[in-house]
């Protein structure tokens, strides 16, 4: 009986230890992500980074598509629920695929650029698994956060007085809201009494009571 109890205790301890390890791996293990921004439609999505080198990042495939990013902008470290998350900001496209045609700047695919660089015969001789990295994978760059120029954007600079005035306006509006509600209720109540009085007077007059 003592052996069985000892075995049960060891099993419970092993289950607890395994649960603790899984919790650390799943919920506390540091992770790296990239926030892909799409300026065209003002949307974005979060991608999990599976590989990082000095040059770039490779993300976990989503719907059969692998995203690769050339590192230009820095990463940002966040602490969320006891977990460290490193995030990059990224955009699709790269300066290496921009060419000039006539008077316009035209973006071409990396495949087209490499064919231009190496010629098509050499490109076609590359193994298919390597060509897939530029033909089917989506290439992007990480970006930096840059402060805007208020004057260029047509924005007036905020001062401490402006912020204080804004806070005062918010406080005053909060105070005025219940007073406006009470005033509206009083007006409605008075109108109802006036209508009721008018109806009473009409009833008395039409009945010949005065």
Buried (B, 14 or more C-beta within 10 A) or exposed (E): EEEEEEEEEEEEEEEEEEEEEEEEEEEEEEEBBBBBBEEEEEEBEEBEBEEBEEEBBBBEEBEEEBBBBBBBBEBEEEEEEEBEBBBBBBBBEBEEBEEEEEEEEEEBEBBBBBBEEEEEEEBEEEEEEEBEBBEEBBBBBBBEEEEEEEEEEEEEEEEEEEEEEEEEEEEEEEEEEEEEEEEEEEEEEEEEEEEEEEEEEEEEEEEEEE
